[in-house]
């Protein structure tokens, strides 16, 4: 793989009745920490709002890899794309069960 190669680009429903979805996007990028540029987002399509997002899309005072939730941004550990994605998906499941 090389820079610009898409690793994952997928949008799928979490709960179609509640109109919640996840978007998963990652692309090879040697200038990004971890060698990949990514954005994982869980959102409410009806309300037009993000519920949870993990990304490294911009420089941040909290660190390169961060999590957005309820208006807060915090650093998250990055141990590789696969483990990062699993963590995000577990968190989506937990949040969805309490909505």
C-alpha angles and dihedrals in degrees: 000000000000141000112307095022110135113234098180133000112167139142120191139161121259094185115001093191092054090039094234119151142174127223117199120191131165132160133181111260120165092196093059122084108261090023094267138088111215145171124186113183134182111193147169106238095193094053092036093228138126115240098184134359134180117192150141093206098127143016111274135187088230095056143278095286114051147160128225117205131155093348094309128111122203138170118259130195115253115208097164135308098276095052091042090053092048090052091050092049092049090051092049090053091050094047093045091053090057098045 
